[in-house]
Amino acid sequence: MKIQSSDLNESIRKIPLPDTLRDRPVSRQGYPVPYFAGMVDGEWDFRVVPSERYRDCIKSKVCWICGKSLGSKLVFVVGPMCVVTRTSSEPPSHYSCGQYAALACPFLAQPRMRRNEVDLPEHHKPPAGVAIMRNPGVTALLITHGYRIFKDGQGGQLIEMGEPRTVEWYARRRRATREEVTESITSGLVELRKQCDMETDNASQREAHAELSRRIHAVEALWLPPVAVAASPQAGDAE
């Protein structure tokens, strides 16, 4: 059964729903259920990701959000610091699915929204790597053609995103302003530098800071959107 506008939460009914998501279930709260989400006690829980869904996305090359086959255009829905480190704990999506997530997801679209950690199931595992536990206020769509998997040193896996073709920035269910992106990046780099300072010795700390500086320099051209805010985007292709 196809999703109808009346099935959705009132706050997102005006956001164009990609065709790739029209056959997804709808949560009790009125949000399309992404492919990666698990079920807990008969309810969809977007915080719970069954390991088989992650493996399926990697091995079968399907979209993290809709579960359908990906094309050559890969989109990672990430925070600004993931653009700097070029790492993600989540596989890529279609452009249209990633854009819809950036516009419709309450956590991604609302800077003041906090992660809900209440009543997580006992078997829940946090994402791989070292997460910066904040709402960055803006969401990046990093568009690329490839990625590689690597070990995070803690028994998990992370994804190194390929060379970015471009990066789009979103906030508050629209394209982000230059000021919003700048503020998010500035505050996030403070946290990354703190992580560099946590290295065990001075030499390692200097090396970590040097690597961070290199990565910052490499992506500076991708940081700032145009001065004018673009009109609310329409759903893109599902390539």
N, C-alpha and C positions, 0 to 999 in steps of 0.2 A: 504493500500500500504506500503510495507516494505521500510525502509530507505536504500538508496544506498550511497556508499562512496562519490559519486559526489554531493550528496545533502548537504553535510556537509561543514562547514567552513574549509578552507584549513589547518588551524593550528591544527585541531584535526582529520584529515582523517586517520592518521596512528595509532590512538588509537583504540584498539579493542572495538567494540560496542557490549555490552551484548545483547543476544537474547531478553531479557525482554524489551529492549528499541527500538527494530526494528520497532514496529508499532506505535511509538509516532509521533506526528507532528514535523515539523522542523521549527524553527523560521526564520524570514527574514534574520537574521545574520548567519544562518547555524548551529544552535545548537539544539539538540533534546530537545523538550519542556518537562520539568519534570511534573509529575502528579500534583504537588502542585501549578503550575503557573496559574495565572488568565489572562484574556484578557481585555485590555483597548483600547477603540476606534479602535477595529478591529485588534489590534496587541497583540501578546503574551508579557506579562510583568512578568519576573521572580521575580520581587520584590513584586508583589501583590499576596497574598495567600487568596483565598476565604475561609471563615470560614468553609464551608461545606466540603472542601477537608481535612482540619485538623481533623474534626470530623469523617470523613469516614476512615481516616488512623488509628485513635484510636479505633473506634468501630468495624470496619470490618477487622482490622489487615492487611491492605494492605501497600505496599511499598510507601514511601513518594516520590520516584523519578519515579517509573514506574506505580504504581497503581495496581499492581498484588499482589496476596496473599503472605504473608510472611510465612516463616518456623520458626523453633526454633532459628535459628542463626540471631541475630539482629545486625545491624551496624548503629551506629550514626556517622554522618559526622560533626565534631565539631572542634573548636579551642582548643589550649592547655589549656586555663584556664577552659574550660568546662570539661576537663579531671580532673582537680584539684577539681572543685566544684561538679563534676559528675551531672551536670544539662544541659538540652538542651531545647530550645524552639521548636525544630522540631522533629517529630516522626522518628522512625527508618526505615531503608531501607534494601534491599538485599545487600549482600557483593559486588556482581558484580556491582550493580547500584551505591553504595557508592564509590567504587573504581573509577568507570568511572567519577563520579562527581569530585572527588579529582584531577583527571588527566586532565579533559576536561574543567571544569568551569573556565573562565578567571579570576574571582576574587580569586578562591581557588588556581589556578595554578601559578599566577603571583604575587609575593610579593609586587610589586609597584602599583598594581591595587587598585584603591580607590572605595568605594561604590558610586554608582550613585544615588543621592538623588534628581536629577532634575526632575521637572514635575511629581512628585508623585500624584496620584489621591487624591481628597479631602477626600474620605472615607478610605484611607489607614491607617492601624493601625500598629504601630511598634511592634516587637516581645515582648512577655511577659518578665518580669524580668528586670534587669539592664544590658544592653549590654555594652561591651567595644568596642567603635566605632573605630576599627583599622583593618588593614589587618595584621593578626598575622604572615604571611610569611610561615607558615606551616599548614597543615591540618591533623587532627587525625581521624583515623577510629577506634572508640571504639567498640569492638566486645563483645557482651554480650548475655544473654538469657532472660532478662526481664527488666521491668521498672515500675514505678508508676507515676501517675499524682498527682500534689499538687498545691495549690493556691499560687500565687506569692505575695499576699498581696496588689495588685494594681488592682484587678479585672480580672486578667488573670490567665493562667495556665502554669506551667512549668513541665518538665519531669525529674524525678530523674532516671538516667540510672542505670541499675543493676551492680552487681560486674563484672568488666572487665575480660574477658578471656584473651584478649591481646589488644594491641594498635599498629596500624601501622601508620607511619608518612610519609607524602608526601609534596613535594615542587617542583615547576618548572617542572611539568609533569613527575616526577620520585620519587623514594623513597628519603626522606630527609636525609641529613647527620647529624651526631651527633652535629656538630657545629651549624647547622641551627636550630635544635630543641632546643638546649641549649640557643641560643640567643633569640628565641621566648619566651621560658618559663621565662627567666630572666626578659625581658621587661614586660611581662604580669603580673608577680607577683607584680611588682611595682604598677600597676594599681589596683590590688586586695587589696593590703595593703592600698592604698589611700581610697578605699571604706570602709575598716574597720575603718579608722580614721574619717569617716563621721558619725559614730554612735553618738547618742545624748549626751552621758555622758562617763566618764572615764571607769566605770565598763563595759559598753556595748562594748566599744572599746577594752578593754582587753579580753573580752569574744570572740569578733569577731576575733581578732588576734590569740587567742588560738585555735579556731576552724579551722582557715585557716592553722595554723601550723600542726594540726592533719591531715587535708586532704592532705597537701603537703607530709607529711611523708607516708601516706597510699598509694600514687600513685608514689612515687619516682622510684620504680623498673620498672614502665611502661614508664618512660620518654624517656630514651635514646635508639635509635636504634643501631644496630651493627655498628662498626667503618667503615666497608666497605659499600659503597652504592650498594644496590641490583640493578640488571638490571631492565630495565623498565618492570613492572609487566604485565602479561597478564590478561584478564578478568577472574574473579573468578566465583565460582558457584553462583547460585541464590537461595541458600537454605534459 
